[in-house]
Each structure stands twice: as C-alpha cells, then as structure tokens.
Amino acid sequence: MKFGKVLRLQAGLSWNKAYKDFFVDYKSLKKYIKSSKADASCSKDALTREFKEKLDLEFEKVKACYLKKLAIIEEELGKVDLEKDSEAKRIIRTSKQNLVRLTSFVKLNCLALRKIAKKFDKNIPSDKASCSTSVFIDVKASELLQQCVAKEDDFYSRINAALFASASLNEAAEENLEELEIQEELPVYDDLDIDGLPVGQISRMHIAMVPNELGRRIEIPVIVAKGKMSGPVLGITSALHGNELNGIPLISRLFKSLNVEELRGTLVGIPVLNPPGYSRRQRYFHDGVDLNRVFPGRADGNCSQAYCHAILEKIIKCFDYHIDLHTASFGRVNSLYTRANMNNPVTHHMALLQNAQIIVHNTAPKGSMRNATMAMNIPSITVEIGNPLTFHEPYIKTALKGVELTMDWLNMSPYKDHDDPDPDPLIKETTICSRSYWIFSQHGGMLKVIPPVNTWVSKGEKLATVKNLFGDTVKVYRCPQDGIVVGKSKNPICSSGDRILHLGICGDAFGQVANDGH
C-alpha cells in the first residue's frame, strides 16, 4: 500500500506525463494476487505461469519506454555543436536531467516489479525456489538496470569531456587574476563580490555583517572556488542554527576534494552562517531569536531581523542555486532527509540528487531562509543531516555525495566516486513523502519514543509513552496513520506541547501548500 502510493505519486507528476502510460500497473497486479489467493480451483504452477506472463508484459512495457526515450535523448545530443551552438550547454543540461529522470523511472518500476513478485511468492509460494517469480523478474530487472547505469556513465563521461574541452575561459576574470594579489591574512569584505575574486583558485574571506553589542561587525567565514570557465553560482550554507554542525565538515571536504581547474562557474561555501549562535553552542542568534523564523528581515528591524536582511543582500542574492544544510534541533534526532517544494521541477530534481533517506514535500514556511530565497527566484532546498552538536559521519559522507551530484547536474564539475575502503550503504531506497507533521505531547513527565528514525509505522502502533516521576504510565501515544519516522525527540524530559515524533506521509499528490512547522 505504501509503495503503491509512492508509485502513483511519481506517475502523477506533471513532468512525468511522458512516462505516465508506461508505469507498472501495480494496482492490477495486487488485485490479481488477491483473487488468485482466494481461487482454490487453480494450481500454484498455473497461477505462477500466468503471473509471470503478466510481469513480463509489464517489464517489456518499461523497457520499450526506456529504449524509445533514450533514442530521443541521443538524437537531440547528436544535433548539438558545442563550439557553434549558443544553446548547447542548455540542451546538454536538459538532456542530463531527462536521462536522470529516465533512469529513475526504470529504477522505480524495476523496484515495483521486484516488490510485487515478492508479494506473489509470499502469498502463493512455489514448491521450487528456482521457479519463483522473484527469481524470474530479478534476472530481467538486473540486466536492464545494468544497461541503464552503463549508458548513464558513458553519457556523463562523453558530455563532461566535451564540455570541458570546448569551454572558453572568462577573459575578464583572467585579467582580474593578474591584477589581484592574495593576502596572507584573510580579508574582510563588506559584501560578496564574486566578479572581483581571482579565477582558477579558492579564496577565503570574511563578510562583515551587522554590528554586535560591542560595536564590532559580526563576520561570516566564506570560501569561494571560482572556475576559469563561466557557469552558475551554487551556494552551500550551514549552521544558520549555531548548534547544527554537520554541514561544516561537509563544506570543508567539498572544497578540499574540488579540482578548481575543472570547475565551471562558482562554488560558494558558508560553513557558519550564525557565528554568535555557534560561539554560544546554541540554536539561536545572540538575541535568543531563531533566525529561520524572521526572513527576509528588515534593514531597520531588530538585531535578528537586520542580520537576516544582511544575509540576503550581501550573500544569498549572489547565488543561482542554493542548498541549506541543517541537523535536528537540541534533544532530537533526524534521519538524513531533504525538504523541498516537490511541485517545482528544479527543486524537485535537486532533492532527488541528494541521495537522502527521506524527501519531504515542504513549500518553505514563511520566515524561513528557503522561503525568502525562493522568493528571489533562486531554487533552494534544505538538507537535514542527522543530529546536533556532533559530527554524524555516515550522514556527512552521503550528503556530500548529494552536493557533488548536484554540481555534476549543473555541469559545474563532473562527479567522481571517492576511493572509500569502507563505503557506507546508508541509502537503500529514498522514501518520498507528500507531507509530514509533528505529533505533540499533551502530557508532562518522562518521555520515551520507541521507533527508530527512517522506519515505517502503522496506524495504531505504539509510538511513545509518558510516565510520571513515580514511574506510572500516564499516556501511551499511538500512530494516527501509516507513515515513516522522519525525526523524533530524544529528550526524556517532556512537558505539554513538546514534540514527540515527526511523521512522514506518502500520499497520491503534492499539495500546493505543505508546512510541517519547520
């Protein structure tokens, strides 16, 4: 039921119209299993043969769609002259996006076939394991998936080689490189002036923001890698909440592994966007305000409002694309999940690239930096990387890959697998939620939340208990509907109104407005 909803949700997306008629008919296959289980007149072998025929028809439908769409993509690319066609880079980027969508379509439908085959084998088991429908479809699906991966790798290597071989240098930027001298001490600038920075290298600096209580301006650390070739500006921000640290090592590793000679465009990293909160090891700004609730701020507002206004005017407006890195808040734990407006085709695709455990459709609540950034027509997503005040290593590694895949998609830098002796199989499958919400406590006492993050829970299942200080259970909280655990509270001290569990829901459509209250 859960997976069927995810499949219908994907098939209903506006940019998947070209594939809509080729999705696996999961619902009818489930109906067949149900009716076959109730039919005692047919032998298991006969039912298995008939079901295999149905699976084969569905598989061939998916395969035919893949080959047809792939031929269209390759035909489009065959017409492109990188040296003469001014639209070449746009066509290539569109083709890469179409190829990723096509590969995602194949992976999702192969997963659907495997799941429904497993369901058939469970309900109508074969006497011989080798005759199972799971074995039958696994062979076919594996061959098609291998073909997809090989084609995608070949496509990327050919396109990236052509892009970087034909790209022209930014001559004006080269002149700036000759004129500028790199100082030993980090310079402090009033705002982020990308045009004035040297090309072909990584620059470090501070951007001076609003004055603090000592009369000195708060300085934000900034890293900029500016390529010799023109391209988009991707901004990565971290620690808008001062105790949310996992984005800091991600940004430093991203820049250390970057080959700036291959870079098209500009990569901007802000390791700590809230230095006062970071210094105090707290979520809030120095006035006790959550900065992610007061954007876009005001130039003549209170200190947190003026600071948020400065962030937008001095830094964010320079970006073409934006990824904001967060973690859970104090006393909570998160899965590795992405928040994005899934009705927007650009942010939808950016979310898929992050390789997260969960994607939550969220239309950027009022007051958030993402809301203000999207209002400036800059596509923005939020990636929640684990837990606060700690370095959550597996999540950092996986989230870093997501940022690198985004750069590859933007034709900024080709993605390269890292030589990792201990690769972490963190993400087996991404769950896409059409909405999510928090379950709050209505009782005070000692809280225990039971299910781990990134696990499915069913309606009526026990989620949490609240006990009084004498050890008596005063309330058992049960799941209001089927869903997945996005995050939860770890703080045992609980008062009325405290958060218990963040529940993700897989529905049939993305709402025009979806807000989980951050």
C-alpha positions as CSV (number, residue, x, y, z in Angstrom):
1,M,0.0,0.0,0.0
2,K,2.7,2.4,0.9
3,F,4.8,1.7,-2.2
4,G,1.8,1.8,-4.4
5,K,1.1,5.4,-3.2
6,V,4.7,6.4,-4.0
7,L,4.4,4.9,-7.5
8,R,1.1,6.7,-8.2
9,L,2.6,9.9,-6.8
10,Q,5.5,9.8,-9.2
11,A,3.3,8.8,-12.2
12,G,1.1,11.8,-11.5
13,L,3.9,14.5,-11.6
14,S,3.4,17.0,-14.4
15,W,6.9,16.4,-15.9
16,N,6.4,12.6,-15.8
17,K,3.5,12.8,-18.3
18,A,5.7,11.4,-21.0
19,Y,6.1,8.2,-18.8
20,K,2.7,8.0,-17.2
21,D,1.3,5.3,-19.5
22,F,4.4,3.1,-19.1
23,F,4.5,2.8,-15.3
24,V,3.9,-0.7,-13.9
25,D,0.2,-1.3,-13.2
26,Y,0.9,-2.2,-9.6
27,K,-2.7,-1.9,-8.5
28,S,-4.0,-4.5,-11.0
29,L,-1.1,-6.9,-10.1
30,K,-2.1,-6.7,-6.5
31,K,-5.7,-7.4,-7.4
32,Y,-4.6,-10.5,-9.3
33,I,-2.6,-11.8,-6.3
34,K,-5.6,-11.2,-4.0
35,S,-8.0,-13.0,-6.4
36,S,-5.6,-15.9,-7.0
37,K,-5.1,-16.5,-3.3
38,A,-8.8,-16.9,-3.0
39,D,-9.2,-19.1,-6.0
40,A,-8.7,-22.7,-4.9
41,S,-9.5,-24.2,-8.3
42,C,-6.2,-23.3,-10.0
43,S,-2.9,-25.0,-9.3
44,K,0.0,-23.0,-8.0
45,D,2.0,-23.7,-11.1
46,A,-0.7,-22.4,-13.4
47,L,-1.1,-19.2,-11.3
48,T,2.7,-18.7,-11.3
49,R,2.9,-19.1,-15.1
50,E,0.1,-16.7,-15.6
51,F,1.6,-14.1,-13.2
52,K,5.0,-14.4,-14.9
53,E,3.3,-13.6,-18.2
54,K,1.8,-10.5,-16.6
55,L,5.1,-9.5,-15.1
56,D,6.8,-10.0,-18.5
57,L,4.3,-7.7,-20.2
58,E,4.8,-5.0,-17.6
59,F,8.6,-5.4,-17.8
60,E,8.6,-5.1,-21.6
61,K,6.5,-2.0,-21.4
62,V,9.0,-0.3,-19.1
63,K,11.9,-1.5,-21.3
64,A,10.3,-0.3,-24.5
65,C,9.7,3.1,-23.0
66,Y,13.3,3.3,-21.8
67,L,14.8,2.5,-25.2
68,K,12.4,4.9,-27.0
69,K,13.1,7.8,-24.7
70,L,16.9,7.1,-24.7
71,A,16.9,7.2,-28.5
72,I,15.2,10.7,-28.4
73,I,17.8,12.0,-25.9
74,E,20.7,10.7,-28.0
75,E,19.2,12.2,-31.2
76,E,18.9,15.6,-29.5
77,L,22.5,15.5,-28.4
78,G,23.6,14.4,-31.9
79,K,22.4,17.7,-33.3
80,V,24.4,19.8,-30.9
81,D,27.7,21.6,-31.9
82,L,29.4,22.7,-28.7
83,E,31.6,25.2,-30.4
84,K,28.9,26.8,-32.6
85,D,25.6,26.4,-30.8
86,S,25.0,29.0,-28.2
87,E,22.2,26.9,-26.7
88,A,24.4,23.8,-26.5
89,K,25.0,23.9,-22.8
90,R,21.3,24.4,-22.0
91,I,20.5,21.4,-24.3
92,I,23.1,19.3,-22.6
93,R,21.8,20.2,-19.1
94,T,18.2,19.4,-20.2
95,S,19.4,16.1,-21.7
96,K,21.2,15.2,-18.4
97,Q,18.1,16.0,-16.5
98,N,16.0,13.9,-18.8
99,L,18.4,11.0,-18.6
100,V,18.3,11.1,-14.8
101,R,14.5,11.1,-14.9
102,L,14.5,8.2,-17.3
103,T,16.9,6.2,-15.2
104,S,14.8,7.0,-12.1
105,F,11.7,5.8,-14.0
106,V,13.4,2.5,-14.8
107,K,14.8,2.0,-11.2
108,L,11.4,2.8,-9.6
109,N,9.5,0.4,-11.9
110,C,12.1,-2.4,-11.6
111,L,11.6,-2.0,-7.8
112,A,7.9,-2.2,-8.3
113,L,8.2,-5.4,-10.2
114,R,10.5,-6.9,-7.6
115,K,8.2,-5.9,-4.8
116,I,5.1,-7.3,-6.4
117,A,6.9,-10.5,-7.3
118,K,8.0,-10.9,-3.7
119,K,4.4,-10.3,-2.6
120,F,3.2,-13.0,-5.0
121,D,5.7,-15.5,-3.8
122,K,4.7,-14.8,-0.2
123,N,1.0,-15.3,-0.8
124,I,1.3,-18.2,-3.4
125,P,4.6,-19.8,-2.7
126,S,6.1,-22.1,-5.3
127,D,7.4,-25.6,-4.4
128,K,10.7,-24.9,-6.2
129,A,12.7,-21.8,-5.2
130,S,14.2,-21.6,-8.7
131,C,10.7,-21.3,-10.2
132,S,9.7,-18.3,-8.0
133,T,8.5,-15.1,-9.7
134,S,11.1,-13.1,-7.7
135,V,14.0,-15.0,-9.4
136,F,12.3,-14.7,-12.8
137,I,12.0,-10.9,-12.6
138,D,15.3,-10.3,-10.8
139,V,17.2,-11.6,-13.8
140,K,15.4,-9.3,-16.2
141,A,15.4,-6.2,-14.0
142,S,19.2,-6.6,-13.2
143,E,20.0,-6.7,-16.9
144,L,18.0,-3.6,-17.6
145,L,19.4,-1.7,-14.6
146,Q,23.0,-2.6,-15.6
147,Q,22.3,-1.2,-19.1
148,C,20.9,2.0,-17.6
149,V,23.9,2.5,-15.3
150,A,26.4,1.8,-18.2
151,K,24.5,4.2,-20.5
152,E,24.4,6.9,-17.9
153,D,28.1,6.6,-17.1
154,D,29.0,6.6,-20.8
155,F,26.8,9.6,-21.4
156,Y,28.3,11.6,-18.5
157,S,31.9,10.9,-19.5
158,R,31.3,11.9,-23.1
159,I,29.4,15.0,-22.2
160,N,31.7,16.2,-19.5
161,A,34.8,15.6,-21.7
162,A,33.1,17.6,-24.5
163,L,32.1,20.4,-22.1
164,F,35.4,21.0,-20.5
165,A,37.3,20.6,-23.8
166,S,35.2,23.2,-25.6
167,A,34.6,25.7,-22.7
168,S,36.1,29.1,-23.2
169,L,37.9,30.9,-20.4
170,N,36.4,34.0,-18.8
171,E,38.8,36.6,-20.2
172,A,37.7,39.4,-17.9
173,A,38.1,37.2,-14.9
174,E,41.6,36.2,-16.1
175,E,42.6,39.9,-16.1
176,N,41.3,40.2,-12.5
177,L,43.5,37.2,-11.6
178,E,46.6,39.1,-12.9
179,E,45.7,42.3,-11.1
180,L,44.7,40.9,-7.7
181,E,47.2,39.8,-5.1
182,I,46.3,37.2,-2.5
183,Q,46.9,38.5,1.0
184,E,48.4,36.3,3.7
185,E,45.7,37.2,6.3
186,L,42.1,36.7,5.4
187,P,40.5,39.8,4.0
188,V,37.2,41.2,5.3
189,Y,34.8,42.5,2.7
190,D,31.5,44.4,3.1
191,D,29.7,42.0,0.8
192,L,30.3,39.0,-1.5
193,D,31.8,40.4,-4.8
194,I,32.3,37.3,-6.9
195,D,33.3,39.3,-10.0
196,G,36.3,40.8,-8.2
197,L,37.7,37.5,-7.0
198,P,40.5,35.7,-8.8
199,V,39.7,32.8,-11.1
200,G,41.1,29.4,-11.1
201,Q,41.6,29.2,-7.4
202,I,39.9,29.0,-4.0
203,S,39.6,32.3,-2.0
204,R,38.9,32.6,1.7
205,M,37.5,35.7,3.4
206,H,35.1,37.1,5.9
207,I,32.0,39.1,5.1
208,A,31.2,41.9,7.6
209,M,27.5,41.9,8.7
210,V,25.7,44.0,11.3
211,P,27.3,45.4,14.5
212,N,27.1,43.3,17.7
213,E,26.8,44.5,21.3
214,L,30.5,45.5,21.3
215,G,30.1,47.7,18.3
216,R,32.1,45.3,16.1
217,R,30.5,43.9,13.0
218,I,29.8,40.1,13.0
219,E,32.0,38.4,10.4
220,I,30.8,35.4,8.4
221,P,33.5,33.0,7.1
222,V,33.2,32.4,3.3
223,I,35.0,30.1,0.9
224,V,34.7,30.7,-2.9
225,A,36.0,28.5,-5.7
226,K,35.8,30.4,-8.9
227,G,36.4,28.5,-12.1
228,K,38.1,29.8,-15.2
229,M,35.0,28.8,-17.2
230,S,31.7,30.6,-16.9
231,G,28.8,28.8,-15.3
232,P,26.2,29.0,-12.4
233,V,26.8,30.1,-8.8
234,L,25.9,27.3,-6.3
235,G,25.8,28.4,-2.7
236,I,26.0,26.0,0.2
237,T,25.2,27.4,3.6
238,S,25.5,25.7,7.1
239,A,24.9,26.4,10.8
240,L,22.1,29.0,10.4
241,H,21.3,27.4,13.7
242,G,24.5,27.6,15.7
243,N,24.5,24.1,17.2
244,E,23.8,22.3,13.9
245,L,27.3,21.3,12.8
246,N,27.3,18.5,10.2
247,G,27.4,20.9,7.3
248,I,30.7,22.4,8.4
249,P,32.9,19.3,7.7
250,L,30.9,18.7,4.6
251,I,31.8,22.1,3.1
252,S,35.4,21.8,4.0
253,R,35.7,18.3,2.4
254,L,33.8,19.6,-0.7
255,F,36.4,22.3,-1.3
256,K,39.4,20.1,-0.5
257,S,38.3,17.5,-3.0
258,L,37.4,20.0,-5.7
259,N,39.5,20.3,-8.8
260,V,39.2,24.0,-9.5
261,E,40.8,23.6,-12.9
262,E,37.8,21.6,-14.0
263,L,35.2,23.9,-12.4
264,R,32.7,25.8,-14.4
265,G,31.1,28.6,-12.6
266,T,31.5,29.4,-8.9
267,L,31.0,27.4,-5.7
268,V,30.4,29.4,-2.5
269,G,30.5,27.8,0.9
270,I,29.4,29.4,4.2
271,P,30.5,27.0,7.0
272,V,28.8,29.0,9.8
273,L,26.0,31.4,8.9
274,N,25.3,32.2,12.6
275,P,28.6,32.9,14.4
276,P,27.1,34.2,17.6
277,G,24.9,31.0,17.9
278,Y,27.9,28.8,17.0
279,S,30.1,30.5,19.7
280,R,27.4,30.0,22.3
281,R,26.8,26.4,21.1
282,Q,23.1,27.2,20.7
283,R,20.5,27.2,18.0
284,Y,19.5,30.9,18.3
285,F,21.1,34.2,17.4
286,H,22.6,36.3,20.3
287,D,19.2,37.9,21.0
288,G,17.6,34.5,21.5
289,V,15.7,34.5,18.2
290,D,15.5,31.6,15.7
291,L,16.9,33.2,12.6
292,N,15.0,30.8,10.4
293,R,11.7,32.3,11.5
294,V,12.4,36.0,10.7
295,F,13.5,36.1,7.0
296,P,13.5,38.2,4.9
297,G,14.1,40.5,7.9
298,R,14.3,44.3,7.7
299,A,17.2,46.7,7.3
300,D,15.7,48.9,10.1
301,G,14.4,46.0,12.2
302,N,15.6,44.5,15.5
303,C,19.0,42.8,15.5
304,S,18.0,39.4,14.2
305,Q,15.8,41.0,11.5
306,A,18.6,43.3,10.4
307,Y,21.0,40.3,10.3
308,C,18.7,38.2,8.2
309,H,18.2,41.1,5.8
310,A,22.0,41.4,5.5
311,I,22.4,37.7,4.8
312,L,20.1,38.0,1.8
313,E,21.5,41.3,0.5
314,K,25.2,40.6,1.0
315,I,25.3,36.8,0.2
316,I,22.2,34.9,-0.9
317,K,21.4,37.3,-3.8
318,C,24.7,36.2,-5.5
319,F,23.5,32.6,-5.8
320,D,21.8,30.9,-8.8
321,Y,21.1,27.8,-6.8
322,H,21.1,27.2,-3.0
323,I,21.4,24.2,-0.6
324,D,21.0,24.9,3.1
325,L,22.4,22.4,5.5
326,H,20.8,21.7,8.9
327,T,20.5,19.0,11.5
328,A,17.9,18.1,14.2
329,S,17.5,20.6,17.0
330,F,18.7,20.0,20.5
331,G,17.1,17.0,22.2
332,R,16.0,15.5,18.9
333,V,17.4,13.1,16.2
334,N,16.8,13.1,12.5
335,S,17.0,10.8,9.5
336,L,19.0,12.1,6.6
337,Y,16.2,13.9,4.8
338,T,15.6,16.7,2.4
339,R,12.9,19.4,2.4
340,A,11.9,20.8,-1.0
341,N,8.9,22.1,-2.9
342,M,8.3,19.0,-5.0
343,N,5.9,20.9,-7.2
344,N,8.8,22.9,-8.5
345,P,10.7,20.9,-11.2
346,V,14.1,22.4,-10.3
347,T,13.9,21.9,-6.6
348,H,12.2,18.5,-7.1
349,H,15.2,17.4,-9.1
350,M,17.7,18.9,-6.7
351,A,16.0,16.9,-3.9
352,L,16.3,13.6,-5.8
353,L,20.0,14.2,-6.3
354,Q,20.7,14.5,-2.5
355,N,20.5,10.7,-2.1
356,A,18.6,11.1,1.2
357,Q,16.7,8.5,3.2
358,I,13.6,10.6,3.0
359,I,12.3,13.5,0.9
360,V,9.6,15.6,2.5
361,H,7.4,17.9,0.3
362,N,7.5,21.2,2.0
363,T,6.7,24.5,0.4
364,A,9.0,26.6,2.5
365,P,7.3,28.1,5.5
366,K,7.0,31.9,5.9
367,G,10.0,33.3,7.8
368,S,12.5,30.6,6.6
369,M,15.6,31.4,4.6
370,R,14.4,28.9,2.0
371,N,11.2,30.8,1.6
372,A,13.0,34.1,1.2
373,T,15.5,32.6,-1.3
374,M,12.8,31.0,-3.4
375,A,11.0,34.4,-3.4
376,M,14.2,35.8,-5.1
377,N,13.7,33.2,-7.9
378,I,16.7,31.2,-6.6
379,P,15.9,27.4,-6.3
380,S,16.6,26.4,-2.8
381,I,16.4,23.1,-0.8
382,T,17.1,22.1,2.8
383,V,19.1,19.0,3.7
384,E,18.8,17.8,7.3
385,I,21.9,15.8,8.2
386,G,21.4,13.9,11.4
387,N,21.8,15.2,14.9
388,P,23.0,18.5,16.6
389,L,26.4,19.2,18.4
390,T,28.0,16.1,16.9
391,F,29.6,15.0,13.6
392,H,27.4,12.3,12.2
393,E,29.9,10.7,9.9
394,P,27.8,8.4,7.7
395,Y,25.3,11.1,7.0
396,I,28.0,13.6,6.2
397,K,29.5,11.3,3.6
398,T,26.2,10.6,2.0
399,A,25.1,14.3,2.0
400,L,28.5,15.3,0.5
401,K,27.8,12.9,-2.4
402,G,24.4,14.7,-2.9
403,V,26.1,18.1,-3.3
404,E,28.7,16.7,-5.7
405,L,25.9,15.1,-7.8
406,T,24.2,18.5,-7.9
407,M,27.3,20.1,-9.2
408,D,27.6,17.4,-11.9
409,W,24.0,18.1,-12.9
410,L,24.7,21.8,-13.2
411,N,27.7,21.0,-15.4
412,M,30.0,22.6,-12.8
413,S,32.2,19.7,-12.0
414,P,32.0,16.0,-13.1
415,Y,31.0,13.6,-10.3
416,K,33.8,11.1,-9.4
417,D,33.4,8.2,-7.0
418,H,35.7,8.5,-4.0
419,D,38.1,5.7,-3.2
420,D,36.4,4.7,0.0
421,P,37.7,1.5,1.6
422,D,34.6,1.3,3.7
423,P,31.7,2.6,1.6
424,D,28.6,3.1,3.7
425,P,25.4,1.5,2.3
426,L,23.3,4.1,4.1
427,I,20.7,4.8,1.4
428,K,19.0,1.7,0.1
429,E,15.8,3.4,-1.0
430,T,14.5,7.0,-0.8
431,T,11.0,7.5,0.5
432,I,9.2,10.5,-0.9
433,C,6.6,12.0,1.4
434,S,3.8,14.2,0.1
435,R,3.5,15.8,3.5
436,S,4.6,15.4,7.1
437,Y,3.7,16.7,10.6
438,W,4.8,16.6,14.2
439,I,3.0,14.7,16.9
440,F,3.0,16.7,20.1
441,S,2.7,15.7,23.7
442,Q,-0.4,16.7,25.7
443,H,1.1,15.4,29.0
444,G,4.1,16.1,31.1
445,G,6.6,13.7,32.6
446,M,9.3,11.3,31.3
447,L,9.1,10.6,27.6
448,K,10.3,7.5,25.7
449,V,9.8,7.4,21.9
450,I,10.0,3.8,20.6
451,P,10.5,3.5,16.8
452,P,13.9,4.5,15.3
453,V,14.2,7.1,12.6
454,N,13.6,6.0,9.0
455,T,11.3,3.2,9.9
456,W,7.7,2.6,8.9
457,V,5.0,2.7,11.5
458,S,1.4,1.6,11.1
459,K,-1.9,3.1,12.3
460,G,-2.5,2.2,15.9
461,E,1.2,1.2,16.6
462,K,2.6,2.3,19.9
463,L,4.9,5.3,19.3
464,A,5.7,6.7,22.8
465,T,4.9,6.6,26.5
466,V,4.9,9.4,29.1
467,K,5.4,8.4,32.7
468,N,5.1,10.5,35.8
469,L,8.1,10.8,38.2
470,F,6.7,7.9,40.2
471,G,7.1,5.6,37.2
472,D,3.4,5.3,36.4
473,T,2.3,5.4,32.8
474,V,0.1,8.4,32.3
475,K,-0.2,8.3,28.5
476,V,0.5,5.9,25.6
477,Y,0.7,7.7,22.2
478,R,-0.2,5.6,19.2
479,C,0.3,6.3,15.5
480,P,-2.6,8.2,13.9
481,Q,-1.9,6.8,10.4
482,D,0.6,4.8,8.4
483,G,3.8,6.7,7.8
484,I,7.6,6.8,8.2
485,V,9.6,8.3,11.1
486,V,11.4,11.4,9.8
487,G,12.7,12.5,13.2
488,K,11.9,12.2,16.9
489,S,12.6,13.5,20.4
490,K,15.4,12.0,22.4
491,N,15.0,14.3,25.5
492,P,13.3,12.3,28.2
493,I,12.1,15.4,30.0
494,C,8.7,16.2,28.5
495,S,6.1,18.9,29.1
496,S,2.8,19.5,27.5
497,G,3.3,20.8,23.9
498,D,6.7,19.3,23.4
499,R,7.4,17.4,20.2
500,I,7.3,13.7,20.2
501,L,7.7,12.4,16.6
502,H,7.9,13.8,13.1
503,L,5.7,11.6,10.8
504,G,6.1,11.5,7.0
505,I,3.0,10.6,5.0
506,C,3.1,9.1,1.5
507,G,0.0,10.4,-0.4
508,D,-1.1,10.5,-4.0
509,A,-0.3,14.1,-4.8
510,F,1.8,17.0,-3.6
511,G,-0.2,19.8,-2.1
512,Q,0.1,23.4,-3.2
513,V,0.9,24.3,0.4
514,A,2.7,21.9,2.7
515,N,4.2,23.0,6.0
516,D,5.4,20.8,8.9
517,G,6.1,23.8,11.2
518,H,9.9,23.5,10.3
